[in-house]
């Protein structure tokens, strides 16, 4: 069994060390799958560990999360009466837009009409500011077939919204446990590696369905007259864990 909490604690220790070299960080964005089963106890454990960094953090749900538990455990989300967790955080030179792609009880995701309308409205505000969009499910096919089978619906509609926006946009996502770069609607999109496990880059139809602890990592995203995104590795294990 993979001890994801212990691995997350190790990841935070490594990030603490990296921060000495990276300098000031405005915020941490967690692109979903904070827990395995969406229980309150796991969210509380996550909060206890990530608070060590002393940096504001923003969360969006993944397919392993439960919205009801997240509303209970995290402040400053959308009102608890809202079915989806979509939000905007404003910084002096950048807006961060969080989109909820969860279909409760399913591995795949969907950009609902609510999420798409939220995105379109958010992009119309401050049209001269760049925007960083965070979501769990990637708006592209990864080539990893067992993951693409639980991909994202609503990609074409999202592309239309992005193509109409005058903003410079970058998109970040999770779900794939792997670092992949693609494009949608003229915007660059990057999937972030996971802190605890990774999926093998194997495009064969009979590829083994499982994950390893290699390579693992996180991304540093910066805006300074343009976007810059840097992959930072975490210590690997290499052990294969089948589902």
GULUM-591838 format. One record per residue (C-alpha): residue number from 1; x, y, z. Coordinates in Angstrom, 2 decimals. Each point is the difference from the previous one (the first is absolute). Layout:
BEGIN
<site NUM,<X,Y,Z>>
...
END
This chain:
BEGIN
<site 1,<0.00,0.00,0.00>>
<site 2,<1.23,3.49,-0.87>>
<site 3,<0.22,2.32,3.02>>
<site 4,<-1.03,3.21,-1.77>>
<site 5,<-0.02,2.08,3.19>>
<site 6,<3.61,-0.89,0.77>>
<site 7,<0.98,0.76,-3.59>>
<site 8,<-1.85,3.32,0.18>>
<site 9,<1.87,0.87,3.19>>
<site 10,<3.27,-0.82,-1.78>>
<site 11,<-1.07,2.18,-2.93>>
<site 12,<-0.72,2.96,2.27>>
<site 13,<3.41,-0.44,1.64>>
<site 14,<1.63,0.13,-3.45>>
<site 15,<-2.06,3.06,-0.95>>
<site 16,<1.06,1.72,3.23>>
<site 17,<3.61,-0.56,-1.05>>
<site 18,<-0.68,1.20,-3.55>>
<site 19,<-1.63,3.21,1.23>>
<site 20,<3.33,1.13,1.40>>
<site 21,<1.22,0.15,-3.62>>
<site 22,<-3.22,1.03,-1.75>>
<site 23,<-0.87,3.08,2.02>>
<site 24,<-3.46,1.40,0.59>>
<site 25,<-3.02,-2.07,-1.07>>
<site 26,<-3.43,1.67,0.00>>
<site 27,<-2.20,-3.07,0.13>>
<site 28,<-0.24,-3.76,-0.33>>
<site 29,<-2.59,-1.49,-2.35>>
<site 30,<-1.09,-3.58,0.63>>
<site 31,<-1.65,-1.42,-3.14>>
<site 32,<-2.17,-2.64,1.63>>
<site 33,<0.14,-3.54,1.36>>
<site 34,<0.98,1.34,3.38>>
<site 35,<-1.29,-3.21,1.58>>
<site 36,<-0.78,-3.52,-1.15>>
<site 37,<-3.56,-0.25,1.31>>
<site 38,<-0.99,3.59,0.88>>
<site 39,<-0.18,-0.51,3.76>>
<site 40,<0.29,2.94,2.38>>
<site 41,<2.86,-1.62,1.93>>
<site 42,<2.16,-0.14,-3.13>>
<site 43,<-0.66,3.65,-0.82>>
<site 44,<0.94,0.95,3.55>>
<site 45,<3.24,-1.98,-0.34>>
<site 46,<0.75,1.77,-3.28>>
<site 47,<-0.56,3.41,1.58>>
<site 48,<2.24,-0.81,2.96>>
<site 49,<2.88,-0.85,-2.33>>
<site 50,<-0.34,2.73,-2.63>>
<site 51,<-0.26,2.71,2.67>>
<site 52,<3.67,-0.65,0.76>>
<site 53,<0.85,2.06,-3.08>>
<site 54,<-1.76,3.11,1.29>>
<site 55,<-1.24,0.85,-3.51>>
<site 56,<-3.64,0.62,-0.99>>
<site 57,<-1.42,-2.97,-1.88>>
<site 58,<-3.01,-0.48,-2.27>>
<site 59,<-1.67,-3.33,-0.76>>
<site 60,<-2.28,-1.40,-2.67>>
<site 61,<-1.61,-3.46,0.09>>
<site 62,<1.13,-3.07,-1.91>>
<site 63,<-1.87,-3.21,-0.66>>
<site 64,<1.14,-1.45,3.35>>
<site 65,<-1.31,3.01,1.96>>
<site 66,<-3.42,0.75,1.48>>
<site 67,<-1.37,3.52,-0.31>>
<site 68,<-1.97,-0.25,3.25>>
<site 69,<3.13,-0.89,1.98>>
<site 70,<2.00,2.74,-1.71>>
<site 71,<-2.60,2.62,0.90>>
<site 72,<0.20,-1.22,3.59>>
<site 73,<3.80,0.08,0.16>>
<site 74,<1.11,2.96,-2.13>>
<site 75,<-0.88,3.65,0.43>>
<site 76,<-0.66,2.49,-2.78>>
<site 77,<-1.42,-2.48,-2.50>>
<site 78,<-3.21,0.78,-1.86>>
<site 79,<-3.06,-0.02,2.28>>
<site 80,<-0.74,-3.41,1.47>>
<site 81,<-3.36,0.05,-1.77>>
<site 82,<1.79,0.06,-3.36>>
<site 83,<0.27,-3.37,-1.71>>
<site 84,<3.35,0.82,-1.61>>
<site 85,<3.22,1.48,1.34>>
<site 86,<1.00,2.70,-2.50>>
<site 87,<1.92,3.08,1.13>>
<site 88,<2.15,2.95,-1.05>>
<site 89,<2.95,1.39,1.97>>
<site 90,<1.28,3.44,-0.97>>
<site 91,<3.66,0.97,0.23>>
<site 92,<1.46,3.35,-1.12>>
<site 93,<1.33,-1.33,-3.32>>
<site 94,<-1.90,-3.27,-0.42>>
<site 95,<-3.38,-1.66,0.54>>
<site 96,<-0.22,-3.67,1.00>>
<site 97,<-3.21,-1.78,-1.01>>
<site 98,<-0.90,-3.34,1.60>>
<site 99,<-2.42,-2.27,-1.87>>
<site 100,<-1.89,-3.00,1.37>>
<site 101,<-0.01,-2.90,-2.49>>
<site 102,<-1.35,-2.73,2.30>>
<site 103,<-2.82,-2.39,-0.86>>
<site 104,<-0.91,-1.49,3.40>>
<site 105,<0.70,-3.70,0.18>>
<site 106,<1.88,-0.16,-3.30>>
<site 107,<3.65,0.08,-1.00>>
<site 108,<-0.57,2.13,-3.06>>
<site 109,<-0.74,3.71,0.10>>
<site 110,<-2.23,2.58,-1.62>>
<site 111,<-0.01,3.75,-0.46>>
<site 112,<-3.65,0.60,0.79>>
<site 113,<-2.00,2.93,-1.40>>
<site 114,<0.46,1.61,3.42>>
<site 115,<3.79,-0.33,-0.14>>
<site 116,<0.18,1.19,-3.61>>
<site 117,<-2.15,3.04,0.76>>
<site 118,<2.14,0.73,3.05>>
<site 119,<3.16,-0.17,-2.11>>
<site 120,<-1.40,2.24,-2.72>>
<site 121,<-1.13,2.61,2.52>>
<site 122,<3.32,-0.11,1.89>>
<site 123,<1.98,0.54,-3.20>>
<site 124,<-2.06,3.05,-0.97>>
<site 125,<1.11,1.82,3.15>>
<site 126,<3.40,1.74,-0.04>>
<site 127,<0.59,-0.91,-3.68>>
<site 128,<3.50,1.49,0.09>>
<site 129,<1.20,-2.30,2.80>>
<site 130,<1.38,-3.48,-0.67>>
<site 131,<-1.89,-2.94,1.46>>
<site 132,<1.10,-3.34,1.40>>
<site 133,<-2.76,-2.63,-0.15>>
<site 134,<0.22,-2.96,2.40>>
<site 135,<-2.06,-3.16,-0.48>>
<site 136,<0.33,-3.68,0.82>>
<site 137,<-0.80,-1.86,-3.22>>
<site 138,<2.22,0.89,-2.97>>
<site 139,<-1.67,1.59,-3.05>>
<site 140,<2.00,-2.21,-2.38>>
<site 141,<0.65,-3.68,-0.73>>
<site 142,<3.15,-1.25,1.70>>
<site 143,<0.59,-3.16,-2.02>>
<site 144,<-0.17,-2.05,3.22>>
<site 145,<-3.07,-1.94,-0.99>>
<site 146,<-1.34,-1.04,3.39>>
<site 147,<0.15,3.66,1.07>>
<site 148,<-1.51,1.36,-3.21>>
<site 149,<-2.94,-2.35,0.64>>
<site 150,<-0.77,2.19,3.03>>
<site 151,<0.76,3.30,-1.70>>
<site 152,<-1.88,3.29,-0.23>>
<site 153,<-3.27,0.95,-1.70>>
<site 154,<-0.59,3.57,-1.17>>
<site 155,<3.43,0.58,-1.54>>
<site 156,<-1.34,1.46,-3.26>>
<site 157,<-2.18,2.47,1.89>>
<site 158,<2.97,1.07,2.12>>
<site 159,<2.11,0.51,-3.12>>
<site 160,<-2.63,2.33,-1.47>>
<site 161,<0.01,2.13,3.16>>
<site 162,<3.79,0.22,0.04>>
<site 163,<0.19,0.93,-3.68>>
<site 164,<-2.30,2.97,0.61>>
<site 165,<1.90,1.29,3.03>>
<site 166,<2.55,2.79,-0.46>>
<site 167,<1.92,-1.16,3.05>>
<site 168,<3.28,-1.85,0.07>>
<site 169,<-0.95,-3.31,1.61>>
<site 170,<1.87,-2.98,1.40>>
<site 171,<-1.79,-3.11,1.25>>
<site 172,<1.21,-2.46,2.62>>
<site 173,<-1.59,-3.31,0.90>>
<site 174,<0.57,-3.25,1.85>>
<site 175,<-1.56,-3.48,-0.38>>
<site 176,<2.75,-1.47,-2.19>>
<site 177,<2.68,-0.28,2.70>>
<site 178,<2.38,1.02,-2.77>>
<site 179,<1.48,3.14,-1.55>>
<site 180,<-1.40,0.57,-3.50>>
<site 181,<-0.27,3.20,-2.08>>
<site 182,<-2.80,0.61,-2.51>>
<site 183,<-2.17,2.83,-1.34>>
<site 184,<-3.69,0.90,-0.08>>
<site 185,<-1.65,3.05,-1.53>>
<site 186,<3.36,1.70,-0.50>>
<site 187,<1.04,-0.50,3.64>>
<site 188,<2.80,-2.18,1.30>>
<site 189,<-1.11,-2.67,2.47>>
<site 190,<2.27,-1.95,2.33>>
<site 191,<-0.86,-3.04,2.06>>
<site 192,<1.81,-0.07,3.32>>
<site 193,<1.83,-3.00,1.38>>
<site 194,<-1.25,-1.48,3.25>>
<site 195,<1.75,0.20,3.34>>
<site 196,<-0.55,-3.68,0.86>>
<site 197,<-0.27,-2.10,-3.18>>
<site 198,<0.28,0.09,-3.79>>
<site 199,<-1.56,-1.79,-2.96>>
<site 200,<2.32,-1.60,-2.52>>
<site 201,<0.17,1.67,-3.40>>
<site 202,<-1.16,-3.05,-1.93>>
<site 203,<-2.28,0.53,-3.00>>
<site 204,<-0.59,-3.68,-0.77>>
<site 205,<-3.57,-1.29,0.21>>
<site 206,<1.14,-2.79,2.33>>
<site 207,<2.15,2.24,2.21>>
<site 208,<0.08,-1.05,3.67>>
<site 209,<-2.54,1.92,2.06>>
<site 210,<1.87,1.23,3.03>>
<site 211,<2.30,2.67,1.36>>
<site 212,<3.53,0.49,1.27>>
<site 213,<1.64,2.52,2.32>>
<site 214,<2.24,1.10,-2.88>>
<site 215,<0.52,2.81,-0.93>>
<site 216,<-2.33,2.11,2.20>>
<site 217,<0.30,3.71,0.45>>
<site 218,<-1.75,3.35,-0.07>>
<site 219,<-0.09,3.10,-2.19>>
<site 220,<1.03,3.60,0.66>>
<site 221,<-2.08,2.44,-2.08>>
<site 222,<1.08,3.64,-0.33>>
<site 223,<-1.23,3.11,-1.78>>
<site 224,<2.54,2.68,-0.94>>
<site 225,<-0.94,1.56,-3.34>>
<site 226,<-0.83,-3.56,-1.06>>
<site 227,<-0.66,-3.41,1.52>>
<site 228,<2.81,-2.25,1.14>>
<site 229,<-0.57,-3.50,1.38>>
<site 230,<2.74,-2.12,1.56>>
<site 231,<-0.13,-3.70,0.89>>
<site 232,<1.58,-0.81,3.36>>
<site 233,<0.58,-3.70,0.79>>
<site 234,<-0.64,-1.90,3.20>>
<site 235,<2.01,-3.06,1.11>>
<site 236,<-1.10,-3.10,-1.99>>
<site 237,<-0.59,-3.59,1.05>>
<site 238,<-0.65,-1.78,-3.30>>
<site 239,<-2.14,-2.75,1.54>>
<site 240,<-3.00,-1.07,-2.13>>
<site 241,<-3.35,-0.09,1.78>>
<site 242,<-2.83,-1.62,-2.04>>
<site 243,<-3.56,1.22,0.53>>
END
